[in-house]
Amino acid sequence: MTDLKRTLGVCYYPEHWPEEQWAEDARRMVETGLTWVRIGEFAWARIEPEPGRFDWGWLDRAIETLGAAGLRVVLGTPTATPPRWVLDRHPDMLAVDANGRPRKFGSRRHYCFSHRGYLEECRRIVTALAERYGRNPQLGAWQTDNEYGCHDTTLSYSDAARQAFRDWLRARYAAPSGNGGDVGALNRAWGNVFWSMDYADFDEIDLPNLTVTEPNPAHSHAFLRFSSDQVVRFNRAQADIIRAHSDAPIAHNYMGRVTEFDHFDVGADLEIASWDSYPLGFLEDRVGASDAEKRHFARQGDPDFQAFHHDLYRAVGRGRWWIMEQQPGPVNWAPYNPAPLPGMVRLWTWEAFAHGAEAVCYFRWRQAPFAQEQMHAGLLRPDSAEAPALAEARHVSEELADAKEVSVPRAPVALIFDYAAEWAWKVQPHGHGLSYFALVFEHYRALRRAGLSIDILPPDVRDVSGYRAVFAPGLMHMPDVLKETLTAGGCELVLGPRSGARDADFAIPRPLPPAIPGLDIAVARVESLRPDMPVAVAGGGHLTRYVEDLEGSAEVVLATEDGAAAAVRAARTTYVAGWADAELLDRLVRDIADRADIAIVDLPPGLRIRDTATERFWFNYNPHPVDGPAGRIAPAGVYRETF
Ligand code: GAL
């Protein structure tokens, strides 16, 4: 448990505004109660207008002006926006999409993570920045790049990626002599005998795109692992350079539901995890909400999606995490872009703090009158008048002045999130729309509907004994050490479906899965079903879309109306034999909470709670008032109760 000082900040682009305006902007930021100002992450062309010619003057003065006003600077490395001349020097640095088309210059993130020449350019600019500002007293933190993976940029099918993938495979399937790779080992592990796909040399292995029908899933999964490792390597190169010149903590700003790289691996090289929270944009384009939910929560956002990522990134940051960009008003990029209900910017901010955020920074200070994000609100309008979110930010800063410090206790319940499982489900969903992220998120939602606070854990967790219950659905590969950790934790454990369904090389293990210590079951057959073929479970709820037939002696604790096992149990391990719908998940959560002696709360729809060490926060995501513990809670209302 750590005590936190909570602060606010904003994203600012001094290079977008006349220099005479900077001091007044800084004064107004401080007057609003902001502490942090993030700058620089897209400014490469202004810092280095021509190869090797640096123009530091403006950035020196910007940092000085902001610092003199009392702000702390977060400096971004500008590697998400290489200027045109970088591309001229490295014409093959562009990422290539799955159809073999290069992604062009003219927006941002136009680089391939595997391109060596581009990595060297990044090392050069990051070194120059770190040498110049690493010990600057105004500098409070660093941000590497900007939103790895944004605009589908993790995967690249370029020549550089192909070469790097071959080298990566050589290392993964190393010859016992330690001399190069053993391609025979790869052929056996992947089952390349099937369809005569054997390779005689690693240099014959291509990337798994543009094949006639699906490529070998082992090949595809390896490519996804490799692509994640390339992001880790790219980020580490920057973090190592910064650390050699600076003691300030380093963050990266992750996104919502971007899962193409392993955030735990990237996070291991950083001091702080941060993420960019756009609740209304997300509701429209990535939550997976129904039309009715989109309508109901249009101006508030999904009641669980932000919280899920707060908990995920708290784990990625090993406790230290921020919101680097918080939606302040309508955005420009979702299918529809409504304005938040009055009060929501404050609610989102407090919700982040309740989950342990150290800082919440709004994106952006002033709406830009030019270029791609003209339709994106800021705290100020383009004419510098106050936009509605400014008053809400000011309100939070006033509330923070006399708020207690927040301590984040261990939650009673944990949920495991494994990026490799997400890739495995993507490679082999077995049925339309089956997604690991969605499966885990539906469990998270059910736990939240029961009023529970949740910790998310990585799959390499080695001790779960502090939790009363651990939910670990859908982990398609479970190394033995993970099976032992989870079953030895002494807590209620919920597994399935697809637990341990593949080995590390994407083959079906024998004995058949899940092969969990102490749980005598085997998955004898699996089927995926149309969404309109739910299988009713006796007592309420359904298995939908994905159903497993179990063999074995474990006690059946939930049965389908046809008498098949829907969930089985031995000692404290429960295995669910399919995709449970919301009603079945609610039953399951209540049953597990009862067995684990965890108090649950009956919440009206759209009302959520989160406990810190000293307070219970209630957040009303509804556009109407609801009855809370001490009377009505207004729409977009936050209610706090001290324990
Ligand atoms: C983020 C990005 C920002 C800005 C913002 C607009 O994804 O990091 O630079 O584009 O979205 O909502």
Residues whose N, C-alpha, C, O or C-beta is under 5 A from the ligand:
A	BS01	GAL	E147 V331
